[in-house]
Amino acid sequence: MKILIVYGTVEGQTRKIARFMADILREKSHQVVISNAVENPPAPIDFDAVLIGSSIHMSKYNTLIKSYIEDHIKVLNSKPTAFFSVSMAVASSIKEEHDEVVQIATDFLKETKWNTNTIWHIAGALKYTRYNYFKKLIMRSIAKKEGGSIDTNKDHEYTDWAKVKEQVLQFITSLKS
């Protein structure tokens, strides 16, 4: 099966997740093309399935991902697709944080008119070592409120890799049914 993965990232965790997904699919003998949204990704027409991912920042998804979806909406709505939404809120124990992430994704899909049935909410990472001084303070404050790590001398990853693998494998298996 020929699979396209397109992602939008700010600090690199969504890229890391996309590459992990690509590795899983290649291990299962699928042909995978992976592309950052800033690199003029290929059109989805020649692919059997498409996975698209973006991180949430300031309650919004990557604008290049939004444009890609809107530019290719007819093809995307005619193929098996999955959307992976990456955010720190998924790692939170606060129900309202999870509800907000689901609402952001729902609104995004409605706005782009993308009818994907597969949506994965994946916890991201705190990349303290890549933040400027002010962002580091803001993210530390949020992490403290939500019980996350406040050690700003290193990065902290919250992605559940086993769950990501399970979701990708289930998606691919469902296409063969």
Secondary structure, DSSP 8 states (H G I E B T S, - for coil): -EEEEEEE-SSSHHHHHHHHHHHHHHHTT-EEEEEEGGG----GGG-SEEEEEEEEETTEE-HHHHHHHHHTHHHHTTS-EEEEEEEGGGG-S-HHHHHHHHHHHHHHHHHHT---S-EEEEE-EE-GGGS-HHHHHHHHHHHHHHT----TTS-EE---HHHHHHHHHHHHHHHH-
